[in-house]
Amino acid sequence: MYCCKMSAEQYARQSQRNTEQSIVSLVQAVIDNTTIPLKDKQKHIKRFQKHHADIMAEYFADIV
């Protein structure tokens, strides 16, 4: 089945999960990027921590 009706609750959960996965991927990309200076990486990580503290605590507790 290609398409099925989704409840608003299901849509919200799926949207939240996809957003969370995207943020985790983005943070990991910043961490792994060797062309970004350490000082800039730290600034980016602090911004992620400020705006997405729950995700950072769950996935990156060891660096926060």
N, C-alpha and C positions, 0 to 999 in steps of 0.2 A: 504494500500500500504506500503510495507516494505522499499522500496528504490526508491528514485526519484532523478532526476538530479538537482543539485544545482549550481547556478551561483557562480562565484568567489566572488562576492560581498556578497551574502548570506552566503557563507562559512566564510568569514572574519568577518561578524557581529556575526555569531553564535560562532565562535572561541573566539572573544573578550568577548562576554557575558559569555561564560563558564569560561574563565580565570578570569574574574572579580568576578564571583560567587565563584570560588575556593579560590581566595585571601581573599574575605570577610569571608568565612568559616574558613580559616586558622587563620586569625587575631582574629576572635571570639573564636576559640579554645584556642589560646594563652591567651586571656583575661580570659576565664572561667576556665582554668587549675589551680587547687589549689596547684599543686606540683611545679610549677615554681615560684621561688622567685620574689618578686616585682621588684627588680633591673634588673633581667633578662628580665622580661616582658617589662619593659621600654626600654631596649636596642632593643628588637625585634620590638616593636612598632615604635621606631625611624628609624629602618632600613626599615620597611614597608613604613613609611612616606617619607623617602628619595627616594625610588625606585618606589613608587606607590602613589604619592601625590594626584592625582586626585581621586582615589578610596577612599583613607583615608578621604579626605575632604567630599566626598559625603556620605559615610556610617558611618564614625566615627568622625564627626566634633566636637563632644562634648569632645573627649579625646585628640585631636591633638592640 
